[in-house]
Amino acid sequence: MRNFIQKYLFILLFFSSLEGTNAQSSALLDSIAKGNQLYTSAKFGEAAKTYEGVIAKGYESFELYYNLGNALYKSNNITFAILNYERALKLSPKNEDAFFNLEMAKKQVVDNIDLLPEPGFIRWWHELINARPADTWGSHSLISFFVFLLLIALFLFATTIRNKQLTFWFAVIALTYSLLTFSFGSSQRSKLVNHYSAVITERSVRMKGSPSETGTELFILHEGLSVQITDKLGEWIEIRLADGNKGWVKESVLIRI
């Protein structure tokens, strides 16, 4: 009897948690719909606050960051619009609308830093990795690995040399593709988890040559500038600019993407 009661209570708690989760999801969707309605009514500041409230509860999606970026841009909050467009592009790297809006917002940033040119192959390789989000690359990797296993089984049961050769080489191709797409997915996942990029949020920042207030002043940077994080020492962050220059700023002057 005691075991039955315990099992009953467990099942009751399980379904109660499901109901709570569904209720929370419904509330989040209602908040997003409210934000969309406020945006279409040209109440951009209120829409931005509504979207930010959803994000604060732990929900993330490309559409949410993109809509928040648009609301902030319309509110003339260019710095945080850039931040949220960048976050949206981390989840959907090839979205043309988000990329276009990001470029439009960046034109209003004071600092105009030329992008360091990359060799053609490296640029092509980065574009290939960014062509799909991490989940898509992961799916490709799993499917191609399953195909590899199937081809290995066909290889073992093949009765002719020609069939063995064909299944062997197709298996090699499938395994190679699986490993490549796994590495692409890992690279994309690393960007999502490790937050190696950031946006300057202070009006003006003095970039130092060393992690110290007395360090040599290299540049004055302005809000809205996107940078790459390369190192951290206490409250200081080493950043790399688009043109390859490096320096140190305090962590408090930027927000990680």
NUFIMAR-115403 format. One line per 5 residues: number of its first residue (from 0); for each residue x, y, z of N, C-alpha, C, O. Coordinates in pm, whole numbers. Example, Ala and Ser with C-alpha at 12.3 -4.5 7.8 and 13.67 -1.06 7.14 Angstrom:
! NUFIMAR-115403
0	1319 -569 780 1230 -450 780 1320 -330 780 1424 -332 846  1285 -225 708 1367 -106 714 1290 3 787 1341 114 804
***
This chain:
! NUFIMAR-115403
0	82 -120 0 0 0 0 86 126 0 57 223 -70  193 123 79 282 238 88 350 265 -46 363 380 -88  395 155 -114 457 171 -246 360 228 -348 397 308 -433  234 186 -337 132 237 -430 113 387 -411 103 461 -509  109 432 -285 91 575 -257 208 655 -310 191 763 -366
5	330 599 -290 449 669 -339 446 682 -492 477 788 -546  408 574 -559 400 579 -705 293 678 -751 312 751 -849  179 679 -678 71 770 -714 115 916 -699 88 1000 -785  184 944 -587 233 1079 -564 335 1120 -671 335 1235 -716  422 1026 -711 522 1055 -814 454 1091 -945 492 1188 -1011
10	353 1011 -984 281 1037 -1110 208 1171 -1102 206 1247 -1199  149 1199 -985 77 1325 -968 171 1445 -981 138 1544 -1046  289 1433 -918 387 1541 -925 439 1558 -1068 462 1670 -1114  457 1445 -1138 506 1450 -1276 410 1527 -1366 450 1616 -1440  281 1492 -1358 183 1560 -1442 160 1704 -1398 126 1789 -1479
15	177 1730 -1269 165 1868 -1220 276 1954 -1277 255 2069 -1314  398 1894 -1284 512 1969 -1340 491 1995 -1489 528 2101 -1540  430 1897 -1558 401 1918 -1701 300 2031 -1719 314 2114 -1809  198 2033 -1633 98 2138 -1642 161 2274 -1614 128 2373 -1679  253 2277 -1515 322 2402 -1483 407 2449 -1598 413 2568 -1628
20	475 2354 -1664 559 2389 -1779 475 2442 -1894 511 2541 -1958  362 2375 -1920 273 2419 -2027 216 2558 -1997 202 2642 -2086  182 2580 -1868 129 2711 -1830 233 2820 -1849 202 2930 -1893  358 2787 -1814 467 2885 -1829 492 2914 -1976 509 3030 -2015  493 2810 -2060 513 2828 -2204 402 2914 -2263 427 3000 -2348
25	278 2888 -2218 165 2967 -2268 178 3113 -2229 147 3203 -2308  226 3137 -2105 244 3275 -2059 353 3346 -2140 340 3464 -2173  461 3273 -2172 568 3331 -2252 520 3366 -2393 551 3472 -2446  444 3275 -2452 390 3301 -2585 295 3421 -2585 294 3500 -2679  217 3433 -2477 128 3549 -2465 208 3678 -2456 171 3781 -2513
30	320 3672 -2382 406 3791 -2369 467 3829 -2503 475 3947 -2537  511 3729 -2579 569 3756 -2711 463 3818 -2804 491 3913 -2877  342 3762 -2799 233 3816 -2881 201 3960 -2840 172 4044 -2925  206 3986 -2710 183 4123 -2662 293 4217 -2714 264 4329 -2756  419 4169 -2710 529 4249 -2763 512 4279 -2911 536 4391 -2956
35	468 4178 -2986 445 4198 -3129 335 4301 -3154 344 4384 -3245  230 4294 -3072 120 4388 -3088 165 4531 -3055 127 4626 -3124  245 4545 -2950 297 4677 -2914 387 4731 -3026 385 4851 -3055  464 4642 -3087 553 4685 -3196 473 4735 -3315 503 4841 -3371  371 4661 -3354 289 4701 -3468 211 4829 -3439 167 4898 -3531
40	192 4860 -3309 126 4984 -3269 224 5098 -3252 189 5205 -3203  350 5074 -3293 457 5175 -3286 494 5213 -3143 550 5320 -3119  462 5124 -3047 504 5145 -2907 633 5066 -2886 635 4964 -2816  741 5115 -2949 864 5037 -2958 933 5018 -2822 986 4911 -2795  932 5119 -2739 993 5107 -2607 924 5004 -2521 991 4924 -2455
45	790 5004 -2522 714 4905 -2444 734 4765 -2502 743 4667 -2428  741 4757 -2634 764 4626 -2697 899 4570 -2656 911 4451 -2624  1001 4656 -2655 1136 4612 -2616 1136 4559 -2472 1197 4456 -2444  1070 4629 -2382 1064 4585 -2242 992 4452 -2230 1031 4368 -2148  890 4431 -2310 816 4304 -2307 905 4189 -2355 908 4083 -2292
50	976 4211 -2465 1067 4107 -2516 1179 4079 -2414 1215 3964 -2393  1232 4184 -2353 1339 4166 -2254 1289 4086 -2134 1364 4008 -2076  1162 4106 -2097 1105 4028 -1987 1098 3880 -2018 1119 3796 -1931  1067 3848 -2144 1063 3707 -2187 1203 3646 -2181 1220 3534 -2132  1302 3719 -2230 1441 3671 -2229 1491 3652 -2086 1564 3557 -2057
55	1451 3743 -1996 1492 3734 -1856 1441 3608 -1789 1497 3563 -1689  1334 3549 -1844 1279 3425 -1789 1346 3301 -1848 1307 3188 -1818  1449 3323 -1931 1528 3211 -1982 1491 3162 -2120 1546 3062 -2166  1398 3230 -2188 1359 3186 -2322 1443 3258 -2427 1463 3380 -2418  1492 3184 -2527 1572 3242 -2634 1527 3187 -2768 1491 3069 -2779
60	1530 3271 -2868 1505 3226 -3005 1554 3335 -3099 1572 3450 -3059  1577 3297 -3224 1618 3395 -3324 1514 3505 -3336 1548 3623 -3336  1387 3467 -3347 1280 3565 -3369 1272 3664 -3253 1247 3782 -3275  1292 3616 -3131 1281 3703 -3015 1393 3807 -3014 1367 3925 -2993  1517 3763 -3037 1628 3858 -3041 1615 3953 -3160 1646 4072 -3148
65	1569 3902 -3271 1553 3986 -3391 1447 4093 -3368 1468 4210 -3401  1333 4054 -3312 1227 4150 -3285 1271 4252 -3180 1239 4371 -3191  1345 4207 -3080 1396 4299 -2978 1493 4398 -3042 1489 4517 -3012  1580 4349 -3131 1672 4437 -3201 1597 4543 -3281 1636 4660 -3282  1490 4502 -3350 1411 4598 -3428 1346 4703 -3338 1346 4821 -3370
70	1290 4657 -3225 1224 4750 -3132 1324 4849 -3076 1294 4968 -3063  1443 4803 -3042 1546 4892 -2988 1596 4989 -3095 1622 5106 -3066  1610 4940 -3217 1653 5027 -3327 1552 5138 -3350 1588 5255 -3368  1424 5101 -3348 1319 5201 -3366 1315 5299 -3249 1270 5413 -3263  1363 5254 -3131 1367 5341 -3012 1496 5423 -3009 1521 5496 -2913
75	1576 5411 -3115 1704 5482 -3127 1807 5435 -3024 1899 5509 -2989  1792 5312 -2976 1891 5251 -2887 1981 5163 -2973 1969 5040 -2971  2070 5226 -3047 2147 5157 -3151 2241 5051 -3091 2254 4942 -3146  2306 5085 -2980 2403 4993 -2920 2340 4859 -2886 2393 4754 -2921  2226 4862 -2816 2162 4737 -2775 2086 4671 -2890 2059 4551 -2886
80	2051 4750 -2992 1996 4690 -3113 2103 4603 -3180 2075 4491 -3223  2226 4655 -3189 2338 4579 -3246 2362 4452 -3165 2381 4344 -3222  2361 4464 -3033 2382 4348 -2946 2281 4238 -2976 2318 4121 -2984  2155 4274 -2991 2052 4173 -3012 2048 4121 -3155 2010 4005 -3177  2085 4202 -3253 2099 4150 -3389 2213 4048 -3393 2201 3945 -3460
85	2322 4076 -3323 2435 3982 -3317 2391 3851 -3251 2428 3743 -3297  2314 3862 -3145 2266 3741 -3077 2171 3661 -3166 2174 3538 -3167  2089 3732 -3242 2000 3663 -3336 2079 3588 -3441 2044 3475 -3477  2185 3650 -3491 2267 3587 -3596 2348 3469 -3543 2386 3382 -3620  2374 3465 -3414 2439 3347 -3357 2348 3225 -3368 2396 3112 -3383
90	2217 3248 -3360 2121 3137 -3368 2082 3106 -3513 2043 2993 -3544  2093 3205 -3600 2063 3184 -3742 2163 3264 -3825 2131 3373 -3872  2284 3209 -3844 2397 3286 -3899 2375 3343 -4039 2438 3443 -4074  2288 3283 -4119 2274 3326 -4259 2146 3404 -4285 2107 3424 -4400  2079 3448 -4179 1955 3521 -4199 1983 3658 -4261 2051 3741 -4200
95	1933 3681 -4379 1965 3802 -4454 1903 3927 -4392 1966 4033 -4392  1781 3915 -4338 1715 4032 -4279 1792 4082 -4157 1814 4202 -4141  1832 3989 -4070 1906 4027 -3950 2042 4086 -3987 2088 4183 -3926  2107 4027 -4087 2238 4078 -4130 2224 4218 -4188 2307 4305 -4160  2122 4240 -4269 2101 4372 -4329 2074 4477 -4220 2132 4585 -4223
100	1986 4443 -4124 1955 4538 -4018 2077 4566 -3931 2097 4679 -3885  2158 4463 -3908 2281 4482 -3830 2375 4579 -3901 2431 4669 -3838  2392 4562 -4031 2479 4651 -4107 2426 4795 -4107 2504 4890 -4100  2295 4811 -4114 2235 4944 -4108 2262 5009 -3972 2292 5128 -3965  2250 4930 -3865 2274 4983 -3731 2422 5018 -3712 2454 5119 -3650
105	2510 4936 -3766 2653 4961 -3750 2699 5088 -3820 2800 5146 -3783  2625 5132 -3921 2660 5256 -3991 2647 5377 -3899 2702 5483 -3929  2574 5361 -3789 2556 5472 -3695 2657 5469 -3580 2654 5555 -3492  2746 5370 -3582 2851 5362 -3479 2963 5458 -3517 3000 5469 -3634  3018 5526 -3416 3122 5627 -3441 3246 5565 -3504 3300 5618 -3601
110	3291 5452 -3449 3414 5389 -3495 3391 5317 -3629 3300 5236 -3642  3475 5349 -3725 3469 5284 -3856 3600 5208 -3876 3698 5263 -3926  3599 5082 -3837 3721 5000 -3839 3715 4905 -3957 3620 4829 -3971  3814 4910 -4041 3819 4822 -4158 3843 4677 -4115 3925 4649 -4028  3770 4588 -4178 3785 4446 -4149 3918 4395 -4201 3955 4422 -4315
115	3988 4320 -4117 4115 4261 -4159 4089 4159 -4269 4013 4065 -4248  4151 4176 -4386 4125 4081 -4496 4175 3940 -4461 4281 3922 -4401  4095 3842 -4501 4130 3702 -4479 4163 3636 -4612 4107 3673 -4715  4253 3539 -4612 4278 3462 -4734 4148 3398 -4783 4061 3363 -4703  4136 3384 -4914 4012 3335 -4972 3966 3203 -4915 3847 3185 -4889
120	4059 3109 -4895 4018 2977 -4846 3963 2987 -4705 3863 2923 -4674  4028 3066 -4618 3983 3078 -4479 3846 3144 -4474 3759 3102 -4397  3825 3248 -4556 3695 3314 -4562 3587 3217 -4609 3477 3213 -4554  3619 3139 -4711 3524 3040 -4762 3493 2936 -4655 3379 2893 -4641  3596 2893 -4578 3578 2793 -4474 3485 2845 -4363 3397 2773 -4316
125	3505 2969 -4323 3419 3029 -4221 3275 3044 -4271 3181 3021 -4196  3259 3081 -4396 3126 3093 -4453 3056 2958 -4458 2935 2948 -4437  3133 2854 -4486 3077 2719 -4490 3028 2678 -4351 2918 2624 -4337  3109 2702 -4249 3070 2667 -4111 2945 2745 -4069 2857 2690 -4004  2940 2873 -4108 2828 2958 -4068 2703 2938 -4153 2601 3001 -4129
130	2712 2849 -4252 2598 2829 -4342 2480 2763 -4272 2366 2778 -4316  2505 2690 -4162 2400 2621 -4090 2421 2639 -3940 2535 2653 -3895  2312 2640 -3862 2327 2645 -3716 2378 2513 -3661 2384 2413 -3733  2415 2512 -3533 2475 2393 -3470 2383 2271 -3478 2430 2161 -3504  2253 2290 -3455 2159 2176 -3454 2152 2110 -3592 2144 1987 -3602
135	2154 2190 -3697 2148 2135 -3832 2272 2054 -3864 2264 1944 -3918  2390 2109 -3830 2513 2034 -3853 2513 1905 -3771 2560 1801 -3818  2461 1910 -3649 2454 1790 -3566 2366 1683 -3629 2400 1565 -3625  2253 1724 -3686 2165 1629 -3754 2234 1567 -3875 2223 1446 -3897  2304 1648 -3952 2379 1596 -4067 2482 1493 -4022 2499 1389 -4087
140	2549 1522 -3912 2652 1431 -3862 2593 1297 -3820 2648 1192 -3853  2481 1300 -3749 2418 1176 -3703 2367 1093 -3820 2387 971 -3824  2302 1159 -3916 2247 1086 -4030 2358 1022 -4113 2348 906 -4153  2464 1098 -4140 2573 1045 -4221 2647 933 -4147 2698 841 -4210  2654 941 -4013 2718 832 -3937 2633 706 -3944 2686 595 -3951
145	2500 722 -3940 2411 607 -3955 2429 545 -4093 2432 422 -4107  2441 629 -4196 2465 578 -4333 2598 504 -4338 2608 400 -4404  2699 556 -4269 2829 489 -4263 2815 348 -4205 2870 253 -4260  2742 335 -4094 2722 204 -4032 2649 108 -4127 2681 -10 -4135  2550 162 -4197 2475 80 -4291 2565 32 -4405 2557 -84 -4447
150	2650 121 -4455 2741 83 -4562 2845 -19 -4516 2885 -106 -4593  2890 -8 -4392 2983 -107 -4338 2917 -245 -4332 2979 -347 -4363  2789 -246 -4292 2716 -373 -4289 2704 -431 -4430 2723 -551 -4450  2674 -346 -4528 2665 -394 -4667 2801 -442 -4717 2809 -539 -4793  2907 -375 -4674 3042 -417 -4712 3072 -558 -4659 3129 -640 -4731
155	3034 -585 -4537 3063 -715 -4476 2985 -828 -4545 3032 -941 -4553  2865 -793 -4595 2783 -898 -4657 2794 -899 -4810 2731 -981 -4876  2874 -809 -4866 2890 -806 -5012 2958 -934 -5060 3047 -987 -4994  2915 -980 -5176 2967 -1108 -5228 3063 -1090 -5344 3130 -1185 -5385  3071 -967 -5398 3162 -944 -5509 3263 -836 -5472 3238 -751 -5386
160	3376 -839 -5537 3482 -740 -5509 3434 -600 -5544 3462 -504 -5472  3362 -587 -5657 3313 -455 -5699 3221 -394 -5594 3234 -276 -5560  3129 -476 -5542 3036 -426 -5441 3110 -389 -5311 3076 -290 -5246  3210 -467 -5276 3290 -435 -5156 3364 -302 -5175 3370 -221 -5083  3419 -281 -5293 3491 -156 -5319 3396 -35 -5313 3428 67 -5253
165	3279 -51 -5377 3183 59 -5377 3136 94 -5237 3137 211 -5199  3096 -6 -5160 3046 20 -5024 3157 73 -4934 3131 157 -4847  3280 26 -4955 3391 75 -4873 3415 224 -4895 3425 301 -4799  3424 265 -5022 3455 405 -5050 3339 498 -5015 3361 610 -4970  3217 452 -5036 3102 532 -4992 3098 545 -4840 3059 648 -4785
170	3141 438 -4772 3147 442 -4626 3251 544 -4580 3229 617 -4484  3365 548 -4649 3470 646 -4616 3416 789 -4635 3441 876 -4553  3343 810 -4745 3286 943 -4772 3185 981 -4663 3185 1094 -4614  3099 885 -4627 2998 912 -4525 3063 943 -4391 3019 1034 -4320  3168 868 -4355 3236 892 -4228 3306 1028 -4229 3304 1101 -4129
175	3370 1062 -4341 3437 1191 -4353 3338 1305 -4338 3365 1403 -4268  3224 1292 -4404 3121 1397 -4394 3067 1407 -4251 3042 1517 -4201  3051 1292 -4187 3003 1292 -4048 3100 1364 -3956 3058 1442 -3871  3229 1339 -3973 3330 1404 -3888 3338 1554 -3916 3351 1634 -3824  3329 1590 -4044 3334 1733 -4080 3215 1809 -4021 3232 1914 -3959
180	3096 1755 -4042 2977 1824 -3992 2973 1825 -3839 2919 1917 -3779  3031 1722 -3778 3041 1723 -3630 3131 1838 -3584 3101 1906 -3487  3243 1858 -3656 3334 1967 -3619 3269 2103 -3645 3289 2197 -3568  3190 2114 -3754 3119 2239 -3782 3018 2268 -3671 3008 2381 -3622  2944 2165 -3631 2846 2183 -3525 2911 2219 -3393 2858 2302 -3319
185	3026 2158 -3364 3098 2189 -3240 3146 2333 -3240 3142 2401 -3137  3192 2379 -3358 3237 2517 -3369 3122 2615 -3345 3138 2713 -3273  3007 2586 -3406 2891 2672 -3386 2842 2668 -3242 2801 2769 -3185  2846 2549 -3183 2804 2533 -3044 2896 2611 -2951 2851 2671 -2853  3024 2610 -2982 3122 2682 -2899 3091 2832 -2899 3105 2898 -2796
190	3049 2886 -3014 3014 3028 -3021 2895 3060 -2933 2889 3166 -2871  2798 2966 -2927 2679 2989 -2847 2708 2983 -2698 2649 3057 -2619  2800 2894 -2660 2824 2868 -2517 2930 2959 -2458 2915 3007 -2346  3038 2983 -2533 3155 3050 -2474 3153 3202 -2484 3228 3268 -2411  3072 3259 -2569 3057 3405 -2579 3192 3476 -2596 3234 3554 -2511
195	3258 3448 -2707 3388 3507 -2735 3377 3645 -2802 3479 3708 -2829  3257 3691 -2828 3239 3822 -2889 3155 3910 -2796 3083 3859 -2710  3166 4042 -2815 3098 4136 -2726 3073 4267 -2798 3125 4290 -2907  2993 4352 -2735 2964 4486 -2788 2999 4588 -2680 2961 4571 -2564  3071 4692 -2717 3103 4800 -2625 2975 4877 -2594 2903 4918 -2685
200	2945 4895 -2464 2821 4962 -2424 2843 5097 -2357 2748 5171 -2336  2968 5131 -2324 2998 5263 -2269 3012 5364 -2383 3051 5328 -2494  2980 5491 -2355 2984 5593 -2459 3123 5605 -2521 3136 5615 -2643  3227 5603 -2437 3365 5603 -2488 3453 5523 -2392 3434 5528 -2271  3547 5450 -2448 3632 5359 -2370 3776 5377 -2416 3804 5384 -2535
205	3867 5384 -2321 4009 5393 -2353 4068 5251 -2353 4075 5186 -2249  4110 5207 -2469 4172 5074 -2480 4319 5085 -2444 4391 5169 -2499  4364 4999 -2351 4499 5006 -2298 4589 4899 -2359 4543 4797 -2410  4718 4925 -2351 4816 4828 -2400 4844 4717 -2301 4904 4616 -2337  4800 4734 -2175 4817 4633 -2071 4698 4641 -1976 4631 4744 -1970
210	4671 4534 -1901 4555 4533 -1812 4576 4615 -1685 4586 4561 -1574  4584 4747 -1702 4612 4836 -1590 4565 4977 -1624 4568 5017 -1741  4522 5051 -1523 4482 5190 -1545 4598 5275 -1596 4578 5374 -1665  4719 5234 -1560 4839 5310 -1602 4895 5261 -1735 4998 5310 -1781  4828 5164 -1797 4875 5112 -1925 4870 5217 -2034 4794 5313 -2026
215	4950 5197 -2136 4955 5290 -2249 4819 5294 -2320 4762 5189 -2350  4770 5414 -2346 4643 5428 -2416 4665 5407 -2566 4745 5477 -2629  4593 5310 -2622 4608 5278 -2764 4503 5346 -2850 4536 5413 -2948  4377 5328 -2814 4267 5385 -2891 4156 5429 -2798 4149 5387 -2682  4070 5515 -2849 3944 5545 -2781 3833 5481 -2863 3813 5512 -2980
220	3760 5390 -2799 3652 5318 -2865 3518 5375 -2820 3508 5438 -2715  3415 5353 -2901 3284 5408 -2871 3177 5300 -2871 3196 5191 -2925  3065 5333 -2809 2957 5234 -2791 2907 5182 -2925 2906 5251 -3027  2864 5056 -2921 2811 4992 -3041 2912 4913 -3121 2876 4841 -3214  3040 4926 -3084 3145 4856 -3159 3150 4708 -3118 3156 4676 -2999
225	3147 4619 -3216 3159 4475 -3189 3307 4436 -3184 3385 4479 -3268  3344 4355 -3085 3483 4313 -3067 3488 4164 -3036 3386 4103 -3003  3607 4106 -3047 3631 3968 -3011 3709 3963 -2880 3803 4040 -2860  3670 3872 -2792 3739 3856 -2663 3845 3748 -2678 3816 3636 -2722  3968 3782 -2643 4079 3688 -2660 4142 3644 -2528 4210 3542 -2524
230	4120 3719 -2420 4181 3682 -2291 4110 3758 -2180 4037 3854 -2204  4132 3713 -2056 4072 3777 -1939 4171 3769 -1823 4233 3666 -1799  4186 3881 -1751 4273 3887 -1635 4206 3975 -1530 4209 4098 -1539  4147 3911 -1430 4075 3986 -1329 3956 4059 -1389 3872 3998 -1455  3949 4191 -1367 3841 4272 -1422 3870 4323 -1562 3791 4398 -1620
235	3985 4283 -1617 4026 4330 -1749 4004 4222 -1855 4023 4103 -1830  3964 4268 -1974 3939 4180 -2088 4027 4224 -2204 4030 4342 -2240  4098 4128 -2264 4172 4159 -2386 4078 4142 -2504 4012 4039 -2518  4073 4244 -2590 3983 4238 -2705 4063 4255 -2834 4170 4315 -2835  4008 4200 -2943 4067 4217 -3075 3966 4289 -3163 3850 4249 -3171
240	4011 4395 -3228 3925 4470 -3318 3920 4403 -3455 3998 4312 -3483  3829 4448 -3538 3811 4387 -3671 3935 4399 -3757 3956 4317 -3847  4018 4503 -3731 4139 4521 -3811 4259 4445 -3755 4370 4459 -3807  4238 4366 -3649 4345 4284 -3592 4414 4345 -3472 4488 4274 -3403  4394 4473 -3443 4457 4536 -3327 4399 4480 -3197 4280 4450 -3188
245	4487 4466 -3097 4446 4413 -2967 4474 4513 -2856 4563 4597 -2868  4396 4502 -2748 4418 4587 -2631 4329 4541 -2517 4255 4444 -2529  4339 4614 -2404 4268 4574 -2283 4167 4680 -2244 4194 4800 -2253  4049 4634 -2201 3945 4722 -2146 3886 4652 -2023 3903 4532 -2006  3818 4729 -1939 3751 4668 -1825 3627 4592 -1871 3557 4634 -1964
250	3600 4481 -1805 3489 4397 -1845 3355 4470 -1835 3262 4438 -1908  3346 4567 -1745 3220 4637 -1722 3177 4725 -1839 3062 4769 -1843  3267 4751 -1934 3233 4842 -2044 3175 4770 -2164 3144 4832 -2265  3159 4638 -2154 3105 4563 -2266 3007 4458 -2218 3002 4424 -2099  2929 4407 -2310 2835 4297 -2284 2863 4188 -2385 2871 4213 -2505
255	2878 4067 -2335 2904 3954 -2425 2780 3921 -2508 2667 3927 -2461  2806 3886 -2632 2697 3852 -2724 2647 3711 -2696 2555 3664 -2762
***
